[in-house]
Amino acid sequence: MGRELNTSIRINRKQSQCRVLLESQELIIRGTMSRRILFAQIRKLDESGGVLRFQHGDDNLEIEAGTSAEDWKKRIQNPRTRCRK
């Protein structure tokens, strides 16, 4: 099991309230803009001001993660292996 946030996300220029789950190898977005995003498919990951910004396919995403943003960025960039679990 991962971590989760009920937060505001923006995909391209559309904004919505969603639940975002940080699993061991993927982000799962549940709500009106549902997505499953493998960490390996994330490009240009950046964190500033409590907001995670990245590209996935043709989409630009922003997730308001607040104080968790830096931790989520580290977990996405360096996912835990089975040995480290």
PDB file of N, CA, C and O in Angstrom:
ATOM      1  N   MET A   1       0.835  -1.180   0.000  1.00  0.00           N
ATOM      2  CA  MET A   1       0.000   0.000   0.000  1.00  0.00           C
ATOM      3  C   MET A   1       0.874   1.235   0.000  1.00  0.00           C
ATOM      4  O   MET A   1       1.951   1.264   0.594  1.00  0.00           O
ATOM      5  N   GLY A   2       0.390   2.233  -0.669  1.00  0.00           N
ATOM      6  CA  GLY A   2       1.148   3.470  -0.781  1.00  0.00           C
ATOM      7  C   GLY A   2       0.542   4.573   0.053  1.00  0.00           C
ATOM      8  O   GLY A   2      -0.129   4.324   1.055  1.00  0.00           O
ATOM      9  N   ARG A   3       0.783   5.773  -0.367  1.00  0.00           N
ATOM     10  CA  ARG A   3       0.264   6.965   0.311  1.00  0.00           C
ATOM     11  C   ARG A   3      -0.824   7.562  -0.572  1.00  0.00           C
ATOM     12  O   ARG A   3      -0.868   7.298  -1.774  1.00  0.00           O
ATOM     13  N   GLU A   4      -1.696   8.363   0.017  1.00  0.00           N
ATOM     14  CA  GLU A   4      -2.750   8.971  -0.800  1.00  0.00           C
ATOM     15  C   GLU A   4      -3.056  10.394  -0.362  1.00  0.00           C
ATOM     16  O   GLU A   4      -2.847  10.778   0.789  1.00  0.00           O
ATOM     17  N   LEU A   5      -3.557  11.159  -1.322  1.00  0.00           N
ATOM     18  CA  LEU A   5      -3.956  12.546  -1.099  1.00  0.00           C
ATOM     19  C   LEU A   5      -5.314  12.786  -1.747  1.00  0.00           C
ATOM     20  O   LEU A   5      -5.583  12.287  -2.840  1.00  0.00           O
ATOM     21  N   ASN A   6      -6.157  13.541  -1.079  1.00  0.00           N
ATOM     22  CA  ASN A   6      -7.354  14.093  -1.709  1.00  0.00           C
ATOM     23  C   ASN A   6      -6.983  15.534  -2.011  1.00  0.00           C
ATOM     24  O   ASN A   6      -6.846  16.351  -1.101  1.00  0.00           O
ATOM     25  N   THR A   7      -6.823  15.841  -3.289  1.00  0.00           N
ATOM     26  CA  THR A   7      -6.238  17.130  -3.641  1.00  0.00           C
ATOM     27  C   THR A   7      -6.703  17.615  -4.999  1.00  0.00           C
ATOM     28  O   THR A   7      -7.456  16.940  -5.701  1.00  0.00           O
ATOM     29  N   SER A   8      -6.243  18.783  -5.345  1.00  0.00           N
ATOM     30  CA  SER A   8      -6.530  19.378  -6.641  1.00  0.00           C
ATOM     31  C   SER A   8      -5.433  18.971  -7.622  1.00  0.00           C
ATOM     32  O   SER A   8      -4.246  19.050  -7.307  1.00  0.00           O
ATOM     33  N   ILE A   9      -5.838  18.541  -8.801  1.00  0.00           N
ATOM     34  CA  ILE A   9      -4.870  18.234  -9.853  1.00  0.00           C
ATOM     35  C   ILE A   9      -5.239  19.003 -11.112  1.00  0.00           C
ATOM     36  O   ILE A   9      -6.391  19.387 -11.317  1.00  0.00           O
ATOM     37  N   ARG A  10      -4.247  19.212 -11.936  1.00  0.00           N
ATOM     38  CA  ARG A  10      -4.474  19.878 -13.211  1.00  0.00           C
ATOM     39  C   ARG A  10      -3.825  19.028 -14.294  1.00  0.00           C
ATOM     40  O   ARG A  10      -2.640  18.706 -14.213  1.00  0.00           O
ATOM     41  N   ILE A  11      -4.600  18.669 -15.297  1.00  0.00           N
ATOM     42  CA  ILE A  11      -4.085  17.954 -16.461  1.00  0.00           C
ATOM     43  C   ILE A  11      -4.322  18.871 -17.648  1.00  0.00           C
ATOM     44  O   ILE A  11      -5.457  19.179 -18.013  1.00  0.00           O
ATOM     45  N   ASN A  12      -3.201  19.300 -18.243  1.00  0.00           N
ATOM     46  CA  ASN A  12      -3.218  20.351 -19.255  1.00  0.00           C
ATOM     47  C   ASN A  12      -3.879  21.582 -18.640  1.00  0.00           C
ATOM     48  O   ASN A  12      -3.300  22.149 -17.713  1.00  0.00           O
ATOM     49  N   ARG A  13      -5.000  22.015 -19.072  1.00  0.00           N
ATOM     50  CA  ARG A  13      -5.620  23.218 -18.471  1.00  0.00           C
ATOM     51  C   ARG A  13      -6.891  22.906 -17.699  1.00  0.00           C
ATOM     52  O   ARG A  13      -7.589  23.820 -17.262  1.00  0.00           O
ATOM     53  N   LYS A  14      -7.198  21.633 -17.527  1.00  0.00           N
ATOM     54  CA  LYS A  14      -8.399  21.242 -16.798  1.00  0.00           C
ATOM     55  C   LYS A  14      -8.037  20.905 -15.359  1.00  0.00           C
ATOM     56  O   LYS A  14      -7.072  20.184 -15.108  1.00  0.00           O
ATOM     57  N   GLN A  15      -8.820  21.432 -14.408  1.00  0.00           N
ATOM     58  CA  GLN A  15      -8.545  21.223 -12.997  1.00  0.00           C
ATOM     59  C   GLN A  15      -9.698  20.466 -12.363  1.00  0.00           C
ATOM     60  O   GLN A  15     -10.853  20.647 -12.747  1.00  0.00           O
ATOM     61  N   SER A  16      -9.380  19.609 -11.380  1.00  0.00           N
ATOM     62  CA  SER A  16     -10.403  18.826 -10.710  1.00  0.00           C
ATOM     63  C   SER A  16      -9.902  18.385  -9.338  1.00  0.00           C
ATOM     64  O   SER A  16      -8.696  18.340  -9.094  1.00  0.00           O
ATOM     65  N   GLN A  17     -10.833  18.060  -8.450  1.00  0.00           N
ATOM     66  CA  GLN A  17     -10.508  17.456  -7.168  1.00  0.00           C
ATOM     67  C   GLN A  17     -10.481  15.945  -7.373  1.00  0.00           C
ATOM     68  O   GLN A  17     -11.441  15.378  -7.894  1.00  0.00           O
ATOM     69  N   CYS A  18      -9.408  15.293  -6.975  1.00  0.00           N
ATOM     70  CA  CYS A  18      -9.255  13.858  -7.162  1.00  0.00           C
ATOM     71  C   CYS A  18      -8.535  13.241  -5.984  1.00  0.00           C
ATOM     72  O   CYS A  18      -7.967  13.943  -5.148  1.00  0.00           O
ATOM     73  N   ARG A  19      -8.563  11.932  -5.929  1.00  0.00           N
ATOM     74  CA  ARG A  19      -7.757  11.167  -4.986  1.00  0.00           C
ATOM     75  C   ARG A  19      -6.549  10.664  -5.764  1.00  0.00           C
ATOM     76  O   ARG A  19      -6.697  10.081  -6.838  1.00  0.00           O
ATOM     77  N   VAL A  20      -5.346  10.890  -5.222  1.00  0.00           N
ATOM     78  CA  VAL A  20      -4.118  10.458  -5.868  1.00  0.00           C
ATOM     79  C   VAL A  20      -3.424   9.474  -4.940  1.00  0.00           C
ATOM     80  O   VAL A  20      -3.168   9.779  -3.775  1.00  0.00           O
ATOM     81  N   LEU A  21      -3.123   8.293  -5.464  1.00  0.00           N
ATOM     82  CA  LEU A  21      -2.440   7.265  -4.683  1.00  0.00           C
ATOM     83  C   LEU A  21      -1.024   7.084  -5.202  1.00  0.00           C
ATOM     84  O   LEU A  21      -0.805   6.957  -6.407  1.00  0.00           O
ATOM     85  N   LEU A  22      -0.068   7.073  -4.292  1.00  0.00           N
ATOM     86  CA  LEU A  22       1.334   6.830  -4.618  1.00  0.00           C
ATOM     87  C   LEU A  22       1.616   5.388  -4.256  1.00  0.00           C
ATOM     88  O   LEU A  22       1.782   5.053  -3.083  1.00  0.00           O
ATOM     89  N   GLU A  23       1.670   4.541  -5.263  1.00  0.00           N
ATOM     90  CA  GLU A  23       1.948   3.126  -5.049  1.00  0.00           C
ATOM     91  C   GLU A  23       3.443   2.873  -5.255  1.00  0.00           C
ATOM     92  O   GLU A  23       4.208   3.821  -5.427  1.00  0.00           O
ATOM     93  N   SER A  24       3.860   1.624  -5.240  1.00  0.00           N
ATOM     94  CA  SER A  24       5.291   1.320  -5.323  1.00  0.00           C
ATOM     95  C   SER A  24       5.886   1.583  -6.706  1.00  0.00           C
ATOM     96  O   SER A  24       7.072   1.900  -6.799  1.00  0.00           O
ATOM     97  N   GLN A  25       5.107   1.465  -7.782  1.00  0.00           N
ATOM     98  CA  GLN A  25       5.629   1.659  -9.132  1.00  0.00           C
ATOM     99  C   GLN A  25       4.770   2.569  -9.999  1.00  0.00           C
ATOM    100  O   GLN A  25       5.060   2.749 -11.182  1.00  0.00           O
ATOM    101  N   GLU A  26       3.706   3.149  -9.421  1.00  0.00           N
ATOM    102  CA  GLU A  26       2.802   3.968 -10.229  1.00  0.00           C
ATOM    103  C   GLU A  26       2.027   4.969  -9.385  1.00  0.00           C
ATOM    104  O   GLU A  26       1.897   4.819  -8.170  1.00  0.00           O
ATOM    105  N   LEU A  27       1.518   5.989 -10.056  1.00  0.00           N
ATOM    106  CA  LEU A  27       0.567   6.932  -9.479  1.00  0.00           C
ATOM    107  C   LEU A  27      -0.810   6.553 -10.011  1.00  0.00           C
ATOM    108  O   LEU A  27      -0.969   6.281 -11.201  1.00  0.00           O
ATOM    109  N   ILE A  28      -1.790   6.536  -9.138  1.00  0.00           N
ATOM    110  CA  ILE A  28      -3.162   6.258  -9.554  1.00  0.00           C
ATOM    111  C   ILE A  28      -3.996   7.479  -9.209  1.00  0.00           C
ATOM    112  O   ILE A  28      -4.039   7.909  -8.056  1.00  0.00           O
ATOM    113  N   ILE A  29      -4.659   8.036 -10.217  1.00  0.00           N
ATOM    114  CA  ILE A  29      -5.524   9.195 -10.028  1.00  0.00           C
ATOM    115  C   ILE A  29      -6.954   8.714 -10.175  1.00  0.00           C
ATOM    116  O   ILE A  29      -7.325   8.145 -11.201  1.00  0.00           O
ATOM    117  N   ARG A  30      -7.758   8.946  -9.139  1.00  0.00           N
ATOM    118  CA  ARG A  30      -9.162   8.525  -9.157  1.00  0.00           C
ATOM    119  C   ARG A  30     -10.051   9.751  -9.044  1.00  0.00           C
ATOM    120  O   ARG A  30      -9.806  10.643  -8.232  1.00  0.00           O
ATOM    121  N   GLY A  31     -11.063   9.778  -9.850  1.00  0.00           N
ATOM    122  CA  GLY A  31     -11.998  10.895  -9.870  1.00  0.00           C
ATOM    123  C   GLY A  31     -12.422  11.155 -11.296  1.00  0.00           C
ATOM    124  O   GLY A  31     -12.443  10.243 -12.123  1.00  0.00           O
ATOM    125  N   THR A  32     -12.760  12.397 -11.586  1.00  0.00           N
ATOM    126  CA  THR A  32     -13.241  12.735 -12.921  1.00  0.00           C
ATOM    127  C   THR A  32     -12.150  12.629 -13.985  1.00  0.00           C
ATOM    128  O   THR A  32     -12.453  12.471 -15.167  1.00  0.00           O
ATOM    129  N   MET A  33     -10.878  12.716 -13.570  1.00  0.00           N
ATOM    130  CA  MET A  33      -9.766  12.606 -14.513  1.00  0.00           C
ATOM    131  C   MET A  33      -8.901  11.396 -14.123  1.00  0.00           C
ATOM    132  O   MET A  33      -7.751  11.566 -13.719  1.00  0.00           O
ATOM    133  N   SER A  34      -9.433  10.215 -14.240  1.00  0.00           N
ATOM    134  CA  SER A  34      -8.736   8.999 -13.817  1.00  0.00           C
ATOM    135  C   SER A  34      -7.551   8.677 -14.715  1.00  0.00           C
ATOM    136  O   SER A  34      -7.619   8.815 -15.936  1.00  0.00           O
ATOM    137  N   ARG A  35      -6.456   8.241 -14.081  1.00  0.00           N
ATOM    138  CA  ARG A  35      -5.246   7.828 -14.809  1.00  0.00           C
ATOM    139  C   ARG A  35      -4.474   6.816 -13.972  1.00  0.00           C
ATOM    140  O   ARG A  35      -4.572   6.810 -12.744  1.00  0.00           O
ATOM    141  N   ARG A  36      -3.712   5.968 -14.639  1.00  0.00           N
ATOM    142  CA  ARG A  36      -2.704   5.105 -14.020  1.00  0.00           C
ATOM    143  C   ARG A  36      -1.401   5.456 -14.714  1.00  0.00           C
ATOM    144  O   ARG A  36      -1.278   5.297 -15.928  1.00  0.00           O
ATOM    145  N   ILE A  37      -0.428   5.932 -13.951  1.00  0.00           N
ATOM    146  CA  ILE A  37       0.816   6.439 -14.529  1.00  0.00           C
ATOM    147  C   ILE A  37       1.996   5.694 -13.918  1.00  0.00           C
ATOM    148  O   ILE A  37       2.280   5.832 -12.728  1.00  0.00           O
ATOM    149  N   LEU A  38       2.671   4.912 -14.731  1.00  0.00           N
ATOM    150  CA  LEU A  38       3.866   4.219 -14.267  1.00  0.00           C
ATOM    151  C   LEU A  38       4.992   5.233 -14.077  1.00  0.00           C
ATOM    152  O   LEU A  38       5.147   6.157 -14.875  1.00  0.00           O
ATOM    153  N   PHE A  39       5.778   5.053 -13.013  1.00  0.00           N
ATOM    154  CA  PHE A  39       6.890   5.968 -12.757  1.00  0.00           C
ATOM    155  C   PHE A  39       7.833   6.028 -13.959  1.00  0.00           C
ATOM    156  O   PHE A  39       8.361   7.094 -14.276  1.00  0.00           O
ATOM    157  N   ALA A  40       8.047   4.909 -14.621  1.00  0.00           N
ATOM    158  CA  ALA A  40       8.967   4.851 -15.759  1.00  0.00           C
ATOM    159  C   ALA A  40       8.493   5.720 -16.929  1.00  0.00           C
ATOM    160  O   ALA A  40       9.292   6.068 -17.798  1.00  0.00           O
ATOM    161  N   GLN A  41       7.213   6.071 -16.960  1.00  0.00           N
ATOM    162  CA  GLN A  41       6.665   6.871 -18.049  1.00  0.00           C
ATOM    163  C   GLN A  41       6.613   8.367 -17.732  1.00  0.00           C
ATOM    164  O   GLN A  41       6.179   9.162 -18.566  1.00  0.00           O
ATOM    165  N   ILE A  42       7.050   8.752 -16.533  1.00  0.00           N
ATOM    166  CA  ILE A  42       7.029  10.153 -16.123  1.00  0.00           C
ATOM    167  C   ILE A  42       8.276  10.855 -16.635  1.00  0.00           C
ATOM    168  O   ILE A  42       9.393  10.365 -16.470  1.00  0.00           O
ATOM    169  N   ARG A  43       8.071  12.008 -17.259  1.00  0.00           N
ATOM    170  CA  ARG A  43       9.185  12.825 -17.762  1.00  0.00           C
ATOM    171  C   ARG A  43       9.139  14.202 -17.107  1.00  0.00           C
ATOM    172  O   ARG A  43       8.075  14.689 -16.723  1.00  0.00           O
ATOM    173  N   LYS A  44      10.302  14.814 -16.988  1.00  0.00           N
ATOM    174  CA  LYS A  44      10.451  16.195 -16.500  1.00  0.00           C
ATOM    175  C   LYS A  44       9.771  16.411 -15.150  1.00  0.00           C
ATOM    176  O   LYS A  44       9.009  17.363 -14.984  1.00  0.00           O
ATOM    177  N   LEU A  45      10.040  15.542 -14.196  1.00  0.00           N
ATOM    178  CA  LEU A  45       9.468  15.661 -12.857  1.00  0.00           C
ATOM    179  C   LEU A  45      10.122  16.819 -12.108  1.00  0.00           C
ATOM    180  O   LEU A  45      11.347  16.916 -12.042  1.00  0.00           O
ATOM    181  N   ASP A  46       9.284  17.699 -11.544  1.00  0.00           N
ATOM    182  CA  ASP A  46       9.773  18.854 -10.807  1.00  0.00           C
ATOM    183  C   ASP A  46       8.839  19.095  -9.633  1.00  0.00           C
ATOM    184  O   ASP A  46       7.650  18.783  -9.693  1.00  0.00           O
ATOM    185  N   GLU A  47       9.392  19.654  -8.569  1.00  0.00           N
ATOM    186  CA  GLU A  47       8.605  20.004  -7.395  1.00  0.00           C
ATOM    187  C   GLU A  47       8.974  21.409  -6.971  1.00  0.00           C
ATOM    188  O   GLU A  47      10.154  21.725  -6.821  1.00  0.00           O
ATOM    189  N   SER A  48       7.978  22.254  -6.779  1.00  0.00           N
ATOM    190  CA  SER A  48       8.218  23.581  -6.221  1.00  0.00           C
ATOM    191  C   SER A  48       6.923  24.106  -5.614  1.00  0.00           C
ATOM    192  O   SER A  48       5.841  23.949  -6.179  1.00  0.00           O
ATOM    193  N   GLY A  49       7.060  24.720  -4.474  1.00  0.00           N
ATOM    194  CA  GLY A  49       5.892  25.306  -3.812  1.00  0.00           C
ATOM    195  C   GLY A  49       4.821  24.302  -3.456  1.00  0.00           C
ATOM    196  O   GLY A  49       3.640  24.648  -3.434  1.00  0.00           O
ATOM    197  N   GLY A  50       5.201  23.058  -3.177  1.00  0.00           N
ATOM    198  CA  GLY A  50       4.228  22.038  -2.802  1.00  0.00           C
ATOM    199  C   GLY A  50       3.458  21.445  -3.967  1.00  0.00           C
ATOM    200  O   GLY A  50       2.461  20.751  -3.768  1.00  0.00           O
ATOM    201  N   VAL A  51       3.918  21.717  -5.188  1.00  0.00           N
ATOM    202  CA  VAL A  51       3.236  21.204  -6.382  1.00  0.00           C
ATOM    203  C   VAL A  51       4.195  20.325  -7.179  1.00  0.00           C
ATOM    204  O   VAL A  51       5.309  20.741  -7.496  1.00  0.00           O
ATOM    205  N   LEU A  52       3.758  19.109  -7.499  1.00  0.00           N
ATOM    206  CA  LEU A  52       4.514  18.218  -8.383  1.00  0.00           C
ATOM    207  C   LEU A  52       4.092  18.512  -9.810  1.00  0.00           C
ATOM    208  O   LEU A  52       2.900  18.564 -10.114  1.00  0.00           O
ATOM    209  N   ARG A  53       5.065  18.702 -10.682  1.00  0.00           N
ATOM    210  CA  ARG A  53       4.785  18.945 -12.103  1.00  0.00           C
ATOM    211  C   ARG A  53       5.558  17.927 -12.920  1.00  0.00           C
ATOM    212  O   ARG A  53       6.737  17.679 -12.667  1.00  0.00           O
ATOM    213  N   PHE A  54       4.885  17.335 -13.908  1.00  0.00           N
ATOM    214  CA  PHE A  54       5.553  16.373 -14.777  1.00  0.00           C
ATOM    215  C   PHE A  54       4.773  16.177 -16.060  1.00  0.00           C
ATOM    216  O   PHE A  54       3.635  16.626 -16.197  1.00  0.00           O
ATOM    217  N   GLN A  55       5.417  15.489 -17.002  1.00  0.00           N
ATOM    218  CA  GLN A  55       4.769  15.137 -18.261  1.00  0.00           C
ATOM    219  C   GLN A  55       4.554  13.633 -18.305  1.00  0.00           C
ATOM    220  O   GLN A  55       5.384  12.850 -17.843  1.00  0.00           O
ATOM    221  N   HIS A  56       3.425  13.258 -18.871  1.00  0.00           N
ATOM    222  CA  HIS A  56       3.102  11.849 -19.106  1.00  0.00           C
ATOM    223  C   HIS A  56       2.430  11.789 -20.469  1.00  0.00           C
ATOM    224  O   HIS A  56       1.315  12.279 -20.644  1.00  0.00           O
ATOM    225  N   GLY A  57       3.113  11.185 -21.432  1.00  0.00           N
ATOM    226  CA  GLY A  57       2.598  11.186 -22.794  1.00  0.00           C
ATOM    227  C   GLY A  57       2.518  12.616 -23.298  1.00  0.00           C
ATOM    228  O   GLY A  57       3.502  13.352 -23.240  1.00  0.00           O
ATOM    229  N   ASP A  58       1.353  13.014 -23.793  1.00  0.00           N
ATOM    230  CA  ASP A  58       1.151  14.380 -24.283  1.00  0.00           C
ATOM    231  C   ASP A  58       0.593  15.310 -23.211  1.00  0.00           C
ATOM    232  O   ASP A  58       0.345  16.485 -23.480  1.00  0.00           O
ATOM    233  N   ASP A  59       0.395  14.799 -22.004  1.00  0.00           N
ATOM    234  CA  ASP A  59      -0.232  15.576 -20.941  1.00  0.00           C
ATOM    235  C   ASP A  59       0.787  16.210 -20.001  1.00  0.00           C
ATOM    236  O   ASP A  59       1.818  15.616 -19.686  1.00  0.00           O
ATOM    237  N   ASN A  60       0.479  17.422 -19.563  1.00  0.00           N
ATOM    238  CA  ASN A  60       1.224  18.103 -18.503  1.00  0.00           C
ATOM    239  C   ASN A  60       0.371  18.036 -17.246  1.00  0.00           C
ATOM    240  O   ASN A  60      -0.781  18.472 -17.253  1.00  0.00           O
ATOM    241  N   LEU A  61       0.927  17.493 -16.168  1.00  0.00           N
ATOM    242  CA  LEU A  61       0.170  17.317 -14.934  1.00  0.00           C
ATOM    243  C   LEU A  61       0.762  18.133 -13.809  1.00  0.00           C
ATOM    244  O   LEU A  61       1.976  18.326 -13.734  1.00  0.00           O
ATOM    245  N   GLU A  62      -0.112  18.613 -12.929  1.00  0.00           N
ATOM    246  CA  GLU A  62       0.272  19.294 -11.704  1.00  0.00           C
ATOM    247  C   GLU A  62      -0.567  18.705 -10.587  1.00  0.00           C
ATOM    248  O   GLU A  62      -1.793  18.643 -10.681  1.00  0.00           O
ATOM    249  N   ILE A  63       0.103  18.272  -9.528  1.00  0.00           N
ATOM    250  CA  ILE A  63      -0.577  17.703  -8.368  1.00  0.00           C
ATOM    251  C   ILE A  63      -0.192  18.537  -7.157  1.00  0.00           C
ATOM    252  O   ILE A  63       0.989  18.665  -6.834  1.00  0.00           O
ATOM    253  N   GLU A  64      -1.189  19.104  -6.487  1.00  0.00           N
ATOM    254  CA  GLU A  64      -0.926  19.875  -5.281  1.00  0.00           C
ATOM    255  C   GLU A  64      -0.728  18.896  -4.131  1.00  0.00           C
ATOM    256  O   GLU A  64      -1.689  18.335  -3.604  1.00  0.00           O
ATOM    257  N   ALA A  65       0.533  18.698  -3.748  1.00  0.00           N
ATOM    258  CA  ALA A  65       0.870  17.718  -2.716  1.00  0.00           C
ATOM    259  C   ALA A  65       1.271  18.368  -1.398  1.00  0.00           C
ATOM    260  O   ALA A  65       1.507  17.666  -0.415  1.00  0.00           O
ATOM    261  N   GLY A  66       1.351  19.680  -1.360  1.00  0.00           N
ATOM    262  CA  GLY A  66       1.679  20.386  -0.119  1.00  0.00           C
ATOM    263  C   GLY A  66       3.037  19.978   0.435  1.00  0.00           C
ATOM    264  O   GLY A  66       4.024  19.903  -0.297  1.00  0.00           O
ATOM    265  N   THR A  67       3.073  19.716   1.734  1.00  0.00           N
ATOM    266  CA  THR A  67       4.339  19.366   2.386  1.00  0.00           C
ATOM    267  C   THR A  67       4.853  17.995   1.976  1.00  0.00           C
ATOM    268  O   THR A  67       6.016  17.676   2.226  1.00  0.00           O
ATOM    269  N   SER A  68       4.011  17.178   1.351  1.00  0.00           N
ATOM    270  CA  SER A  68       4.413  15.837   0.908  1.00  0.00           C
ATOM    271  C   SER A  68       5.097  15.851  -0.454  1.00  0.00           C
ATOM    272  O   SER A  68       5.630  14.826  -0.879  1.00  0.00           O
ATOM    273  N   ALA A  69       5.095  16.974  -1.143  1.00  0.00           N
ATOM    274  CA  ALA A  69       5.571  17.028  -2.530  1.00  0.00           C
ATOM    275  C   ALA A  69       7.012  16.557  -2.680  1.00  0.00           C
ATOM    276  O   ALA A  69       7.305  15.773  -3.583  1.00  0.00           O
ATOM    277  N   GLU A  70       7.904  17.008  -1.834  1.00  0.00           N
ATOM    278  CA  GLU A  70       9.309  16.620  -1.957  1.00  0.00           C
ATOM    279  C   GLU A  70       9.488  15.121  -1.708  1.00  0.00           C
ATOM    280  O   GLU A  70      10.254  14.463  -2.412  1.00  0.00           O
ATOM    281  N   ASP A  71       8.787  14.582  -0.715  1.00  0.00           N
ATOM    282  CA  ASP A  71       8.856  13.148  -0.428  1.00  0.00           C
ATOM    283  C   ASP A  71       8.319  12.335  -1.608  1.00  0.00           C
ATOM    284  O   ASP A  71       8.915  11.326  -1.987  1.00  0.00           O
ATOM    285  N   TRP A  72       7.200  12.767  -2.187  1.00  0.00           N
ATOM    286  CA  TRP A  72       6.633  12.055  -3.330  1.00  0.00           C
ATOM    287  C   TRP A  72       7.590  12.082  -4.511  1.00  0.00           C
ATOM    288  O   TRP A  72       7.737  11.083  -5.214  1.00  0.00           O
ATOM    289  N   LYS A  73       8.241  13.219  -4.734  1.00  0.00           N
ATOM    290  CA  LYS A  73       9.197  13.329  -5.839  1.00  0.00           C
ATOM    291  C   LYS A  73      10.329  12.323  -5.653  1.00  0.00           C
ATOM    292  O   LYS A  73      10.706  11.633  -6.600  1.00  0.00           O
ATOM    293  N   LYS A  74      10.874  12.236  -4.439  1.00  0.00           N
ATOM    294  CA  LYS A  74      11.956  11.282  -4.165  1.00  0.00           C
ATOM    295  C   LYS A  74      11.496   9.840  -4.377  1.00  0.00           C
ATOM    296  O   LYS A  74      12.237   9.025  -4.927  1.00  0.00           O
ATOM    297  N   ARG A  75      10.280   9.526  -3.944  1.00  0.00           N
ATOM    298  CA  ARG A  75       9.763   8.161  -4.094  1.00  0.00           C
ATOM    299  C   ARG A  75       9.510   7.807  -5.565  1.00  0.00           C
ATOM    300  O   ARG A  75       9.682   6.654  -5.962  1.00  0.00           O
ATOM    301  N   ILE A  76       9.109   8.778  -6.360  1.00  0.00           N
ATOM    302  CA  ILE A  76       8.891   8.542  -7.792  1.00  0.00           C
ATOM    303  C   ILE A  76      10.230   8.353  -8.499  1.00  0.00           C
ATOM    304  O   ILE A  76      10.367   7.472  -9.348  1.00  0.00           O
ATOM    305  N   GLN A  77      11.214   9.176  -8.150  1.00  0.00           N
ATOM    306  CA  GLN A  77      12.522   9.078  -8.795  1.00  0.00           C
ATOM    307  C   GLN A  77      13.294   7.839  -8.369  1.00  0.00           C
ATOM    308  O   GLN A  77      14.076   7.301  -9.153  1.00  0.00           O
ATOM    309  N   ASN A  78      13.089   7.380  -7.139  1.00  0.00           N
ATOM    310  CA  ASN A  78      13.811   6.230  -6.598  1.00  0.00           C
ATOM    311  C   ASN A  78      12.836   5.251  -5.956  1.00  0.00           C
ATOM    312  O   ASN A  78      12.787   5.143  -4.731  1.00  0.00           O
ATOM    313  N   PRO A  79      12.057   4.534  -6.769  1.00  0.00           N
ATOM    314  CA  PRO A  79      11.080   3.603  -6.196  1.00  0.00           C
ATOM    315  C   PRO A  79      11.772   2.504  -5.395  1.00  0.00           C
ATOM    316  O   PRO A  79      12.879   2.076  -5.720  1.00  0.00           O
ATOM    317  N   ARG A  80      11.104   2.067  -4.359  1.00  0.00           N
ATOM    318  CA  ARG A  80      11.653   1.012  -3.513  1.00  0.00           C
ATOM    319  C   ARG A  80      11.610  -0.327  -4.245  1.00  0.00           C
ATOM    320  O   ARG A  80      10.604  -0.678  -4.862  1.00  0.00           O
ATOM    321  N   THR A  81      12.696  -1.054  -4.170  1.00  0.00           N
ATOM    322  CA  THR A  81      12.758  -2.387  -4.770  1.00  0.00           C
ATOM    323  C   THR A  81      12.215  -3.401  -3.764  1.00  0.00           C
ATOM    324  O   THR A  81      11.981  -3.069  -2.602  1.00  0.00           O
ATOM    325  N   ARG A  82      12.022  -4.610  -4.209  1.00  0.00           N
ATOM    326  CA  ARG A  82      11.554  -5.661  -3.300  1.00  0.00           C
ATOM    327  C   ARG A  82      12.498  -5.866  -2.130  1.00  0.00           C
ATOM    328  O   ARG A  82      12.059  -6.104  -1.005  1.00  0.00           O
ATOM    329  N   CYS A  83      13.786  -5.774  -2.394  1.00  0.00           N
ATOM    330  CA  CYS A  83      14.780  -5.965  -1.339  1.00  0.00           C
ATOM    331  C   CYS A  83      14.683  -4.889  -0.275  1.00  0.00           C
ATOM    332  O   CYS A  83      14.875  -5.173   0.908  1.00  0.00           O
ATOM    333  N   ARG A  84      14.389  -3.657  -0.671  1.00  0.00           N
ATOM    334  CA  ARG A  84      14.289  -2.546   0.286  1.00  0.00           C
ATOM    335  C   ARG A  84      12.983  -2.522   1.018  1.00  0.00           C
ATOM    336  O   ARG A  84      12.873  -1.832   2.031  1.00  0.00           O
ATOM    337  N   LYS A  85      11.980  -3.244   0.557  1.00  0.00           N
ATOM    338  CA  LYS A  85      10.685  -3.285   1.251  1.00  0.00           C
ATOM    339  C   LYS A  85      10.840  -4.177   2.438  1.00  0.00           C
ATOM    340  O   LYS A  85       9.886  -4.376   3.189  1.00  0.00           O
TER     341      LYS A  85
END
